[in-house]
């Protein structure tokens, strides 16, 4: 654990906080209602991260309006972003997970890495205050912060903008199926818009919704783009691990 702690750029006055941040629920003590897991630190770290990123965005983009800053914030605190940061610092190898769960690939799951990254931020905040958490965030989010000069937009937001811009109303999402154990679920979400349906899969509902929106948008003909009249239904499946299909008449 000492090698991993060195990567964080912070020497813990209370090493128990780091140990808790690295303890997945599956390795927690059921006699203590699993309160020794990293879930409470994750809850705290989520809020600390949002504050640290929001302050940084306001400082870095003084000419942008609230809506543009909000789009950047949503991407920078998203689960896939957190998972990439966790992977980059070697978090999966440092996690406390039972051997049986480790063999299922739990260490590499994006949601597990994202949650543990937030827990680390929560632990840094409790041990060293906001300054310690900010140092970590500014170190590992620097490249992400500088990556896109324009405010990004998620697939769900792009799909919603596309349909509303054509007077088609809001896309409708529903859960098609949920499989897997409670600590490692797999969701399949279906989105319907303009008489066409697409599906997406993810280990959270939010990730599956994003995948479904991407699949729907991928099914648009190239000439449709984001402008012009709404095209008719597009036959055939969308590429990738998700599929798009026409609604049955």
C-alpha positions in Angstrom: 0.0 0.0 0.0 2.9 2.3 0.6 3.9 2.3 -3.1 0.4 3.2 -4.1 0.2 6.0 -1.5 3.4 7.5 -3.0 1.5 7.9 -6.3 -1.1 10.1 -4.6 1.3 12.8 -3.6 0.1 12.8 0.0 1.4 11.2 3.1 -1.6 10.1 5.2 -1.6 11.1 8.8 -4.3 8.5 9.3 -3.5 5.5 7.1 -6.7 3.9 8.0 -8.5 6.3 5.7 -6.5 5.1 2.8 -7.2 1.5 3.7 -10.9 2.2 3.9 -10.8 4.0 0.5 -9.4 0.8 -1.0 -11.8 -1.6 0.6 -14.6 -2.7 -1.8 -17.9 -3.7 -0.3 -17.3 -7.3 -1.0 -14.3 -7.3 1.3 -16.0 -5.3 4.1 -17.1 -6.8 7.4 -20.8 -7.7 7.4 -20.9 -7.6 11.2 -20.2 -3.9 10.9 -22.9 -3.5 8.2 -20.1 -3.0 5.8 -19.4 0.4 7.1 -15.7 -0.2 6.8 -16.1 -0.3 3.0 -15.3 2.7 0.8 -18.9 3.6 0.1 -19.2 6.4 2.7 -15.9 7.9 1.4 -17.2 7.6 -2.1 -20.2 9.6 -1.1 -18.0 12.4 0.3 -15.5 12.3 -2.5 -18.2 12.7 -5.1 -19.1 16.1 -3.6 -15.4 17.2 -3.1 -14.6 16.3 -6.7 -17.5 18.4 -8.0 -16.4 21.4 -5.9 -12.7 21.1 -7.0 -13.6 20.8 -10.6 -16.2 23.5 -10.5 -13.8 26.0 -9.0 -11.1 25.0 -11.5 -13.5 25.4 -14.4 -14.6 28.9 -13.2 -10.9 29.8 -13.0 -9.9 28.4 -16.3 -12.8 29.5 -18.5 -13.8 33.0 -17.2 -15.7 33.9 -20.4 -18.0 30.8 -20.4 -21.6 30.9 -19.2 -23.0 28.6 -16.6 -24.5 26.2 -19.1 -21.1 25.7 -20.9 -19.3 25.2 -17.6 -22.0 22.6 -16.6 -21.3 20.6 -19.7 -17.6 20.4 -18.9 -18.3 19.5 -15.3 -20.6 16.7 -16.3 -17.9 15.1 -18.5 -15.1 15.6 -16.0 -16.9 14.0 -13.1 -18.5 11.2 -15.1 -18.0 7.6 -14.1 -15.9 6.8 -17.2 -13.6 9.7 -16.6 -13.1 8.6 -13.0 -12.5 5.0 -14.1 -9.8 6.2 -16.5 -8.1 8.2 -13.7 -8.3 5.1 -11.4 -6.8 2.9 -14.1 -4.0 5.4 -14.7 -2.9 5.4 -11.1 -3.0 1.6 -10.8 -6.0 1.5 -8.5 -7.3 -1.9 -9.5 -4.2 -3.6 -8.1 -4.4 -1.8 -4.8 -8.1 -2.5 -4.1 -9.0 -4.9 -1.3 -11.3 -7.5 -3.0 -11.7 -11.2 -2.1 -9.8 -13.6 -4.4 -13.0 -15.2 -5.6 -14.4 -11.8 -6.7 -11.1 -10.8 -8.2 -11.2 -13.8 -10.5 -14.5 -12.5 -11.9 -12.8 -9.3 -13.2 -14.4 -7.1 -10.5 -11.1 -5.2 -10.1 -11.3 -4.0 -13.7 -15.0 -2.9 -13.7 -15.4 0.7 -14.6 -17.9 1.4 -11.8 -15.6 -0.2 -9.2 -12.7 2.0 -10.3 -14.8 5.1 -10.5 -16.3 4.6 -7.0 -12.8 3.9 -5.5 -11.4 7.0 -7.2 -14.1 9.1 -5.5 -13.4 7.3 -2.2 -9.7 8.2 -2.5 -10.7 11.9 -3.0 -12.9 11.7 0.1 -10.0 10.1 2.1 -7.6 12.8 1.0 -10.1 15.5 2.0 -10.6 14.0 5.5 -6.9 13.5 6.0 -5.5 16.7 4.5 -8.4 19.0 3.8 -9.6 20.5 0.5 -6.0 21.4 -0.5 -4.9 17.8 -0.5 -7.9 16.7 -2.5 -7.4 19.6 -5.0 -3.7 18.7 -5.5 -4.7 15.2 -6.5 -7.5 16.4 -8.8 -5.3 19.0 -10.5 -2.6 16.5 -11.0 -4.7 13.7 -12.6 -7.3 15.8 -14.3 -4.9 18.3 -15.9 -4.8 16.5 -19.3 -8.5 16.0 -19.3 -9.1 19.6 -18.5 -7.0 20.7 -21.4 -8.2 18.1 -23.9 -11.2 19.9 -25.5 -11.3 23.7 -26.2 -15.1 23.6 -26.6 -17.6 22.5 -24.1 -18.3 18.7 -24.6 -21.8 17.2 -24.9 -22.8 13.7 -23.9 -24.6 11.4 -26.2 -27.9 11.8 -24.2 -27.6 15.6 -24.5 -26.9 15.4 -28.2 -29.8 13.2 -28.8 -32.1 15.3 -26.8 -31.0 18.5 -28.6 -31.5 16.7 -31.9 -35.1 15.6 -31.2 -36.2 18.9 -29.5 -34.7 20.9 -32.3 -37.1 19.0 -34.7 -40.1 19.2 -32.5 -40.1 15.5 -31.7 -40.2 15.8 -28.0 -37.9 14.1 -25.5 -36.4 10.6 -26.1 -37.9 7.9 -23.9 -35.6 5.5 -22.0 -36.6 2.3 -20.3 -34.8 -0.6 -18.7 -35.0 -3.6 -21.0 -33.1 -6.0 -18.7 -30.9 -6.3 -15.6 -28.5 -9.2 -15.1 -25.6 -10.1 -12.9 -25.0 -10.0 -9.1 -25.9 -6.9 -7.1 -22.3 -5.8 -6.9 -21.7 -6.2 -10.6 -24.9 -5.6 -12.5 -25.3 -5.3 -16.2 -28.1 -3.1 -17.5 -29.6 -3.0 -21.0 -31.4 0.3 -21.6 -33.7 1.0 -24.6 -34.2 4.5 -26.0 -37.0 5.4 -28.4 -37.2 8.6 -30.5 -38.8 9.4 -33.8 -40.3 5.9 -34.1 -36.9 4.2 -33.9 -35.4 2.3 -31.0 -31.8 1.6 -29.9 -30.3 -0.4 -27.1 -27.2 0.1 -25.0 -25.4 -2.0 -22.3 -23.5 -0.8 -19.3 -22.6 -1.5 -15.7 -24.7 1.4 -14.6 -28.0 2.7 -15.9 -26.4 6.0 -16.8 -23.7 4.3 -18.8 -26.3 2.1 -20.6 -28.4 5.2 -21.4 -25.4 6.9 -22.9 -24.6 3.8 -25.0 -28.2 3.6 -26.2 -28.1 7.3 -27.2 -24.9 6.7 -29.1 -26.4 3.8 -30.9 -29.5 5.8 -31.9 -27.3 8.7 -33.2 -25.1 6.2 -35.0 -28.1 5.1 -36.9 -28.7 8.5 -38.5 -27.7 8.8 -42.2 -24.6 10.9 -42.7 -26.6 13.6 -44.5 -28.9 14.1 -41.5 -26.1 15.5 -39.2 -27.4 17.9 -36.5 -29.2 20.2 -38.9 -32.0 20.1 -41.5 -35.3 18.2 -41.4 -35.7 15.0 -39.4 -34.9 12.0 -41.5 -37.1 8.9 -41.8 -36.5 5.7 -39.8 -33.1 4.2 -40.6 -33.1 0.4 -41.2 -30.5 -2.0 -40.0 -28.5 -2.3 -36.7 -26.2 0.4 -35.4 -22.6 -0.7 -35.2 -20.8 -1.7 -32.0 -22.0 -3.7 -29.0 -25.4 -2.1 -29.0 -28.1 -2.4 -31.6 -30.7 -0.1 -33.2 -34.0 -1.3 -34.8 -37.2 0.1 -36.2 -40.3 0.1 -34.1 -42.8 -2.5 -35.3 -45.7 -0.9 -37.0 
